[in-house]
Each structure stands twice: as structure tokens, then as C-alpha cells.
Amino acid sequence: MANLPLYDAHAHLADPRLAPILPQLFAECVVRGVRRILANAARRDEWDAVASLSARHDIVYAALGMHPFFLADWDDHSADELRQAIAAPPPGAKIIAVGEIGLDFLSHRDSTAKQLAALAQQLLIARDFDLPVCLHNRKAWPEFFALLKDLRITTLRGYCHHFGASRDIARQALDHGLHLSFCGPVADPNSRRARAAALYAPLDRILSETDCPDLPAPQYHGQLSQPWQVHAVVQAIADIKKATPEVVAATIAQNWQELFTQP
Ligand SMILES: [Zn+2]
């Protein structure tokens, strides 16, 4: 697997848990054939970190946004600040998406109205800058599609991270133009929904990710996950689709090129 071109569409490289191992992590990624990592910001205070990582490392690209778990940071100025951060990045930074954004009504139901408002603003920012979005939606798919309708967004460029919803939701997401992205758990035979979605989605609408440092593939349980471990996701998708890892890796590479605007 070492020579497969690997693409991690969703990584939290600014997570403090990774800070002590970042130099080794990047060295290992190069050895293992990682071509691209999309570093997602979850909080306001990660925007600078992911932008400057993308300026310092050829393989790192950045997504700026605010995750539904961290909307305590989201106030009347946040949308303008996000526009400013995207419009005037640090020298050499490669900001190619808005993320991680979305709705999570499983564990954060109390902030429903704020989540909807923050997501609406961030979707409009993505539209205005013509950037794809990195979506985190959990137990909120009907509300998500209703919000798109309210905003008159019929097609949306981007991906649904850690996809594990039903086939009907997969169909609706694909119909809206979204890609489905899978991480470590898809390699676990018990992840029935994620595996069913990976089987259902056309290969040319699939991305691979790690969500590092979380959600390791089964063979890395007990460790912080790292972007190079995305090989396990490629292998799992190959097994599910009865394709070769080479074909899956090459198609994911092509999907990445088509989805993200490359400088
Ligand atoms: Zn994430």
C-alpha cells in the first residue's frame, strides 16, 4: 500500500493532541504516499493554525469554519471575521474549503437555532467565495436539507464527512451534488450503515479521510489516528466495492482534483 497515492480529506491537524508528533507525522505521510491532507478548523482559534500549516507544508490544504460543537465562539462578528480570514490569508496559505460546519442534534440539541443560523451564514460564505464545504451532520439531515431549500441552494459542492446515515439520506446528499467521505470506522465490519453507504455511492463521488486524531481504523485502535492511516479506508472501500485499492486510490485522487480548486 505504501505506493498508493493517498488523500485525507478531513484531518484536524491543529488538534493539540497532535502537536507533539507533528514533525514525525508529516515525515511518515511523505514516506507512505500521502499527496494531500485537508486540515479542517473546528474552532475560531484554529483558523490561523490550519492556514499556516497549509503555507508551510506542500501536502497540506486548509478549510476554515466553525464546527457545531464550538459555537460558543460564534457571535455577530464571526461571519465577517471568517470572510476576512478567507479573503486575506497568511502568505502562501492554501484555503480551499469552508469547514468543518454543520448541524449536530445528537449531543447539542440545546443550540439548534444557533447551529442553523451559523450554518446558514457559513454556507453563504462558501457560495460567495465559490468554495466547497466540509459538512458534519448528525441526527439533523431533514433540518439540513430544509435549510438548503430555505437558502435556495439546489446544488452544493462539498462532502459529508464520516458519512453513516441511511441510503435515503445518501441519495439526497448525492442528488444535491455532495460527495460522501468515509473514515476509519468504514473498515470495521460492524459499521453497517457506513459500509452500506460506501457500497451504494458511486466510486466517483467518494472521498477518504481520517478525522485524525479521532476515529482510527480497527487496526489502529488505541492510537491517535494520523493521515497516512487513510490507506486502511482505501482498502476497506476496495473490499466493499470489489475493486482494487489502486483503482479506488486513483479515483479518489481524481475526485479530490474535481472537488477542490487547486492553486
Ligand atoms: Zn472533523
Residues whose N, C-alpha, C, O or C-beta is under 5 A from the ligand:
A	BS01	ZN	E100 D211
